[in-house]
Amino acid sequence: MVIFKNFFGTSRESEIMTTAIDLATTAARFASNKTDIEPLLHELSMISSRASPGALISPEDEEAVFDIYLKLEHYLMTADPLRTFDRNQLRNKASRGLRSRLEAYEKSQPLTHNQPVRA
């Protein structure tokens, strides 16, 4: 779903993300050093390649993407060399349904997403 906003007389596009893949992909774009998150990008790419365009991913794949997202979020909040984000900045474009699924998943997991991205 796309919402158009008027900003100083021009149209600017602002997406409200409804899928876990969109959320993780957007978070990955914020990383200033892509080599730091390469393993996560590879995992995300593998899951994305299994998904049919426009189709929902399986619940297992959504959980895997949520795990990737949480690791990306942690990286952006604590380790990105150029900019530090806060949780709300990163999650504010997620639809209510997506955000509630992410938060439910997050509560059900041990804090593995707080581990460094690279081993």
C-alpha positions as CSV (number, residue, x, y, z in Angstrom):
1,M,0.0,0.0,0.0
2,V,1.4,3.4,-0.9
3,I,0.5,6.7,0.6
4,F,1.3,10.0,-1.2
5,K,2.2,13.0,0.9
6,N,2.4,16.7,-0.2
7,F,5.6,18.3,0.9
8,F,6.4,21.8,-0.3
9,G,4.1,21.5,-3.2
10,T,5.5,18.3,-4.6
11,S,4.3,14.7,-4.3
12,R,6.6,12.4,-2.3
13,E,6.0,8.7,-1.9
14,S,6.0,7.1,1.5
15,E,5.4,3.4,1.8
16,I,3.7,1.6,4.6
17,M,5.2,-1.8,4.6
18,T,3.0,-4.8,5.0
19,T,5.5,-7.7,4.5
20,A,8.4,-8.8,6.6
21,I,10.6,-8.9,3.5
22,D,9.8,-5.2,2.7
23,L,10.6,-4.3,6.3
24,A,14.0,-6.2,6.4
25,T,15.0,-4.9,2.9
26,T,14.3,-1.3,3.9
27,A,16.3,-1.7,7.1
28,A,19.2,-3.2,5.2
29,R,19.2,-0.1,2.9
30,F,20.0,2.1,5.9
31,A,23.2,0.3,6.6
32,S,26.2,2.4,5.6
33,N,28.5,-0.5,5.3
34,K,26.9,-3.4,3.5
35,T,29.8,-5.8,4.1
36,D,28.9,-5.8,7.8
37,I,25.5,-7.2,7.0
38,E,26.4,-9.5,4.0
39,P,25.4,-12.7,5.8
40,L,22.0,-11.3,6.6
41,L,21.5,-10.0,3.1
42,H,22.4,-13.4,1.7
43,E,19.8,-15.1,4.0
44,L,17.2,-12.5,3.0
45,S,17.9,-13.0,-0.6
46,M,17.5,-16.8,-0.3
47,I,14.1,-16.4,1.4
48,S,13.0,-13.7,-1.1
49,S,13.9,-16.0,-4.0
50,R,11.5,-18.6,-2.7
51,A,8.5,-16.2,-2.5
52,S,6.2,-15.8,-5.5
53,P,5.7,-12.1,-6.5
54,G,2.6,-10.8,-4.6
55,A,2.2,-13.9,-2.6
56,L,2.5,-14.3,1.2
57,I,5.6,-16.1,2.5
58,S,5.2,-19.1,4.8
59,P,4.9,-18.5,8.5
60,E,8.3,-20.2,8.9
61,D,9.9,-17.9,6.3
62,E,8.3,-14.8,8.0
63,E,9.8,-15.8,11.3
64,A,13.2,-16.2,9.6
65,V,12.8,-12.7,8.1
66,F,11.8,-11.3,11.4
67,D,15.0,-12.7,12.9
68,I,17.0,-11.2,10.1
69,Y,15.2,-7.9,10.6
70,L,15.9,-7.9,14.4
71,K,19.6,-8.5,13.7
72,L,19.6,-5.6,11.2
73,E,17.7,-3.4,13.7
74,H,20.3,-4.2,16.4
75,Y,23.1,-3.4,14.0
76,L,21.6,-0.1,13.0
77,M,20.9,0.9,16.6
78,T,24.4,-0.1,18.0
79,A,27.1,-0.7,15.3
80,D,26.5,1.2,12.1
81,P,29.6,3.4,11.6
82,L,27.8,6.5,10.3
83,R,24.4,6.8,12.0
84,T,22.6,5.5,15.0
85,F,18.8,4.8,14.7
86,D,16.3,4.2,17.3
87,R,13.7,1.4,17.3
88,N,10.7,3.6,16.5
89,Q,12.5,5.2,13.5
90,L,13.1,1.8,12.0
91,R,9.6,0.4,12.7
92,N,7.5,3.5,12.1
93,K,6.6,2.5,8.5
94,A,5.5,-1.0,9.3
95,S,1.7,-1.5,9.1
96,R,0.0,-2.2,12.4
97,G,-0.5,-5.8,11.6
98,L,3.1,-6.3,10.5
99,R,4.4,-4.5,13.6
100,S,2.3,-6.6,15.9
101,R,3.5,-9.8,14.3
102,L,7.1,-8.7,14.6
103,E,6.6,-7.7,18.3
104,A,4.9,-11.0,19.1
105,Y,7.8,-12.9,17.4
106,E,10.3,-10.8,19.3
107,K,8.7,-11.5,22.6
108,S,8.7,-15.2,21.9
109,Q,12.4,-15.4,21.2
110,P,15.6,-15.4,23.2
111,L,17.8,-12.3,22.6
112,T,19.7,-13.9,19.7
113,H,19.2,-10.9,17.5
114,N,21.5,-8.9,19.9
115,Q,24.5,-11.0,18.8
116,P,27.0,-9.5,16.3
117,V,26.0,-9.8,12.7
118,R,29.4,-11.3,11.7
119,A,30.8,-14.4,13.5
